Amino acid sequence: MATLTQVESILDVDAAEWNTLCGTDQPFIQHGFLASLEASGSVSPHLGWQPAHALLRTDDGTLVGAAPLYLKDHSFGEFVFDFAWANAYDQVGLDYYPKLLNAVPFTPVSGPRLLARDDGARRALAGALARLPEHMGVSSLHSLFGDDASTAAMLGAEAHARRGCQYRWFNRDYADFEAFLGELSSKRRKEIKRERRRMADAGVQVSVRRPADISDELWQTLYAFYGRTYAIRGQDPYLTPEFFAELTTRLRDEVLFFIAYHDDRPVGMAFMMHSGDTLYGRHWGCETDYHSLHFETCYYAGIEYCIENGLACFDAGAQGEHKIRRGFEPVPTWSTHVIADPRLDHAIGDFVEREAEMMAAFEAEQRDRCNFSQTPAMQS
C-alpha cells in the first residue's frame, strides 16, 4: 500500500531519494535543477508557482513515486497554451485558476514527469494525481511534455492527450559539419554556408565555455544578454541571476555557454545543457541584432558540438518552423490533461482529439519539407 503526500518545496525532499527514481541522466528532472529554480526565487508562490510536489511512499516510508507539481494561478512559462480553456471556464462562470501543473517550469523538453520505481508505482502515482483536482478543489491537472511512460500512465488514469510538435536535429554519425551539409538539399546547403560565412566575414566566432571558465564580469554580460531577450517583449526574465549560480553549483558538469565573440568582445550567448547523448538549447540573448547571429550561436555551433562530441540529438527548444531549413526534423510531443468539471471535460476532450489529427497532418507536412537530399527514416 502506498500513500500520496505533498510538500511545499523540493528542498524538503532528499536529493538522492528523488534522483534514484528519475531513470534518466536528463538534467531537468533532476533534483538539482528543480532545487535551483526554488532556491533562486525563479519559482515561488508570489510569482504564481506554488510548489506542491507529490510523493508516493509505502507504509515503511520508502519513496516509490514522485512528481514535480505546482499550484498555478496563470499559464505563463508552460509552452503548452491553454488560454482558450481559461476563457471557456470564464464564459460558463467557473474559475480555471488555480490549476495543478506537473511539469518542469520554463522547460519545454520532453522527459519523465511521473518518477517511479516501476510501472506499478507509476500507475498508482498517475491515479493519485488524477484525483487531486477534485480533492483540492481546483479546475484541472496538466502534465506537460511527458515521456512515453508518463503519458501512458496518465492516459490509464483517464487523462486527455494533447499532441504538439517540436524540432530536433539527429546525428547520423557525421564525420564533421561538412558531412552533415552533404546530406541536405543543394539549396539549403548553400543557405547555411552563406549564413555561416556572413558571421565569419564579420569576425564573429562562437566559443563553448563551462561555468568554471566564466569570470564574474563575463557572467554579468551574459545575463544582460539573456535579460534583453525578455525586455524586448516587455517582461522580466523568468530566471534570476541566482538561478545560474545555484545551477552551476548543483549541476556544474551539465551546463554549457555558447558565447559569440566579435573579435574579443562578447556579443551574444546561448545557454545550453547536456545529458549523455543529447544537447539541449535553453535560452539565448545578444547585445544587438546581428544578421545570422542567432542561427550561428543557437543552431550551427550546437550541431557542430554534437558532431565533435558524439552526441546523438540536439533539442534546440520549442517551436520554430524555421529549424526545418537548418537540418532539424519534426517530432511529436505530448501533454495530458485531467479536467474536473464534466461539461468542460467533454468539450476539451473533443477538442484535443480533433487538434491531434491536425497536428499529425502538420507534422507530416513538415517532414515533407525536410531538406535532406534523401529523406531519413522518421524519428520517434
Summary of the structure (lengths in Angstrom):
residues: 380
radius of gyration: 21.4
end to end distance: 35.4
largest distance: 66.0
contacts: 1228
relative contact order: 0.14
helix: 43%
strand: 25%
